[in-house]
């Protein structure tokens, strides 16, 4: 199969996967609005790198994942705690009339590239997403299993992730300016998104398997 087509398929799957509002996308918007597009781009690259790592783990085979299932279980529970803590802090800031301050997730000197790496690593939901899509594409004979094809697919997925986050960076920035929204509104939205993400992740940990 033509490498360009494989690249586009990887890009499309990953781009569409980034479009539903989530913690990664809302954080990208938050950074772009309150800091700079440069920081937001570094954040997006960090997110994409970890997603590529998770995808490669999936493409190499599920045996490794099953052998390290405890590791992913621990990461899953840490994610629940992580999301809950930041949801609570966001709402506390609003209640204490500190809503015009940056969310605690951004109110620090942590390099935004490292922030992207960290948040993406604490998002094991990427694993079943890529397992399902890669299995489907391979079984449908859309994605060849040769190393070169898988490498091109992985590159496309990385570019798709960055493109999806860029959509939120620029689209979110445009929407906020259009609505003249304040930092308070952004903190409330971020708190709600983190709370919903925590509930979804808790449900996954209690009632479904990571794999």
Number of C-alpha atoms within 10 A of each C-alpha: 10 7 14 13 15 23 22 18 20 26 24 19 17 26 23 13 17 21 15 10 11 14 22 21 21 20 26 29 27 25 22 22 20 17 13 13 18 12 17 26 21 20 28 29 22 22 28 25 21 21 25 20 14 22 23 16 17 22 18 13 11 13 11 11 17 13 9 11 15 11 11 18 15 12 16 21 17 14 22 23 15 15 21 20 15 21 24 14 16 28 21 15 20 19 10 8 11 16 20 14 16 20 27 12 14 17 9 10 6 10 13 23 18 15 19 25 21 15 18 23 20 21 22 19 17 19 19 16 15 23 18 12 14 21 14 13 14 12 11 10 11 14 20 16 12 8 11 11 18 22 17 19 25 23 20 24 28 26 22 25 30 23 21 22 28 22 18 23 25 17 12 20 19 14 12 17 11 9 8 10 11 12 20 20 15 23 25 19 16 22 26 18 21 25 21 17 19 23 15 12 23 18 12 16 16 9 9 10 10 18 15
